[in-house]
């Protein structure tokens, strides 16, 4: 990618509180989509776009992330780590890296799946003459995100983080991917909890430095909630095999099991049951006569016979007694 951005920072430090109990043992970027950690999709997308150097801004459960990445050789890129001693916020975590940053660099969230053509964003950034270019996407429910209003030149004129329904003015939202000039990090205070959306971007706008908006055209999805993670898995599975397709990995023992729109991980054992629109993680067992719908079943979970579970999220190692029926059934 001649003339493009060569360096990216991926933010992987959050605790993923909305994804509990799944994140009690695994950091959010390591949660799997079709058996692959979300973080790996992000890394490979950046490398495919020509990024040569990646810095992972780590915090919560960073040991799991560093063990997975290793020396980075399996990705074919220069991957290094930076660690927060105390939570610093999204912008604060990048501020800690300021002396390592290129003049222009990219920031991405480690929990966002997106089709991003970095060269297009770079060209947008250079045309716009702004300190920041923000990737945007359209969503049905903007109240879950930072919403953005653009002027007729494509520059951000309004920004509102997670507004109530009556204050929604746009269906365009912050997609969690930015190109920044290093100088803008001078506006982030040292040693403070400081966020891109809540703090830095309003400051940039109010001081006339400008934020350019770049609307993504392809797939975009974050995995901030269990329902998002579940939907991402189902969409990825159906993208491979069509509507209703399930992705069943090696080492699975299913006997007389009906499976649709689901992802089943290695070591799962199930007998005479139904699994619909669900993710069943490594080593879980599902007893005879059970019916699992719209659920995420953690690693090593033991579900008894005759259970009816709909819309549940079970932590690693949970146990469900015979005949249990979830409240949402």
Secondary structure, 3 states (H helix, E strand, C coil): CCCCCCEEEEEECCCCHHHCCHHHCCCHHHCEECCEEHHHHHHHHHHHCCCCEEEEEECCCHHHHHHHHCCCHHHCCEEEEEECCCCCHHHHHHHCCHHHCCCEEEEEECCEEECCCHHHHHHHHHHHCCCEEEEEEECCCHHHCEEEEECCCCEEEEEEECCCHHHCCCCEEEEEEEEEEHHHHHHCCCCCCCCHHHHHHHHHHHCCCCEEEEECCCCEEECCCHHHHHHHHHHHHHHHHCCCCCEECCCCEEECCEEECCEECCCCEEECCEEECCEECCCCEECCCCEEECCEECCCCEECCCCEEECCEECCCCEECCCCECCCC
